[in-house]
Every structure is written in C-alpha cells, then in structure tokens.
Amino acid sequence: MAEHNDFGNVGEQLAQEYLEQKGYQILETNWRSGHNEVDIVALKDNILTFVEVKTRRTVKWGEPQLFVTREKQRSYIALANKYVRMNNRNEEVRFDIIAILLNNNQRKIEHIEGAFSIIC
C-alpha cells in the first residue's frame, strides 16, 4: 500500500477514536457503493452522521477541510441516500468533516459538524 494511503488510514483511525470518545457509535468505516466511499458512518443523539476525514501533514496549500470539493459533497449525499434506503434508517442525517493535521510537531483534530448540507 502506498505511503499516502497508510497516512490516510492513520487519520481515519484517529478520527474514529475521537468520535468514540465523544460518544458516537461507529456503524461503518469505509462504507462503499460502486467506486465511492464514506469514511465513517456514526450515530449519536439519533443523528446519523456521515463523516469525511481529511488528513494532511501541512496547511501549505490550505486547511484539510478545503479539499472536500462540491463533487465530493454530492457523492457523499448520494451515498448517504443509498445507505439510508439500504439500511432502512429513519434518523436525521448530517454531514461532518474531521480535518486532521498530523506531522512531527503537532497533532490537531478539528470536527466540523454540519460541514455541508443536501443543498450544495
């Protein structure tokens, strides 16, 4: 596996641990449909949350969350709709981003709740 994939996996594991510490129940990790994937599907307070994790070593080209494009948002929304239908879920749905800055000097995790919505 390529080093950048390993790095991304480390970020996703940190995000999962962060969410669990905040009381989220992790329902799925790396849930796929076709060529698209949701990093984490979690549940807390009757809110079904679809989480995109972005991990970077530097902010030289921008904060990690800036790399969640409109196209990625649309993909997440479509995947969420499919997940809800396939799993017969009735909860409110929310889309979050967990942005992680991880390098030798620092480890910063930022959880952006409701980062984007169905109208994007």
C-alpha positions in Angstrom: 0.0 0.0 0.0 1.3 3.5 -0.8 2.6 5.7 2.0 -0.2 8.3 1.4 -2.8 5.5 1.9 -1.2 4.5 5.1 -1.2 8.1 6.3 -4.8 8.5 5.4 -5.6 5.3 7.3 -3.9 6.7 10.4 -6.0 9.8 10.1 -9.2 7.7 9.8 -8.3 5.7 12.8 -7.6 8.9 14.8 -11.0 10.3 13.7 -12.8 7.1 14.7 -11.2 7.1 18.2 -12.1 10.8 18.5 -15.7 10.2 17.7 -15.9 7.2 20.0 -14.5 9.4 22.8 -17.3 12.0 22.1 -20.0 9.3 22.5 -20.6 8.4 18.8 -21.4 4.8 17.9 -19.4 3.8 14.8 -21.7 1.9 12.5 -19.5 1.6 9.4 -16.0 2.5 8.3 -15.0 2.8 4.7 -18.6 2.0 3.5 -18.5 1.6 -0.2 -21.1 1.7 -3.0 -19.6 1.4 -6.5 -16.4 3.5 -6.7 -17.4 5.8 -3.9 -16.8 5.5 -0.2 -17.9 7.1 3.1 -15.0 7.2 5.6 -17.2 6.9 8.7 -20.9 6.4 9.4 -21.7 7.1 13.0 -24.7 7.6 15.3 -25.2 9.9 18.2 -28.3 11.5 19.7 -30.5 10.0 17.0 -28.4 11.8 14.3 -26.9 9.6 11.5 -23.6 11.2 10.7 -21.6 10.7 7.5 -18.0 11.8 8.1 -15.3 12.7 5.6 -11.9 12.5 7.1 -9.1 14.7 5.6 -5.6 14.2 6.9 -2.7 16.4 5.9 0.9 17.0 7.0 0.9 20.7 6.3 -1.5 23.6 5.6 0.8 24.9 3.0 -1.9 24.5 0.3 -4.8 25.1 2.7 -6.7 23.6 5.6 -7.6 19.9 5.1 -11.3 20.6 5.1 -10.9 22.8 2.0 -10.2 19.7 0.0 -13.8 18.4 0.3 -15.0 19.6 -3.0 -18.6 20.2 -4.2 -18.2 17.0 -6.2 -17.2 15.0 -3.1 -20.1 16.6 -1.2 -22.5 15.5 -3.9 -21.0 12.0 -3.8 -21.5 11.8 0.0 -25.1 12.9 -0.3 -25.8 10.3 -2.9 -24.1 7.6 -0.8 -26.0 8.7 2.3 -29.3 8.4 0.5 -28.3 4.9 -0.7 -27.2 3.9 2.8 -30.4 5.2 4.4 -32.5 3.3 1.9 -30.5 0.0 2.1 -30.4 0.0 5.9 -33.9 1.3 6.5 -32.7 4.2 8.7 -35.0 6.9 10.0 -32.7 9.3 11.8 -31.9 12.8 10.9 -28.8 12.9 8.6 -25.8 15.2 9.0 -22.6 15.6 7.0 -19.4 16.3 9.0 -15.7 16.7 8.2 -12.9 15.8 10.5 -9.8 17.7 9.5 -6.6 16.3 10.9 -3.2 18.0 10.8 -0.6 15.4 11.6 3.2 15.9 11.5 6.3 15.7 13.7 5.4 18.9 15.5 1.7 18.7 16.0 -1.5 16.7 16.0 -4.6 18.8 15.6 -8.1 17.4 15.1 -11.0 19.7 14.1 -14.5 18.3 13.9 -16.8 20.4 11.7 -20.4 19.4 12.4 -22.8 20.1 9.6 -20.0 21.0 7.3 -22.3 20.7 4.2 -25.9 20.0 3.6 -28.1 18.4 1.0 -28.4 21.8 -0.8 -24.9 22.2 -2.2 
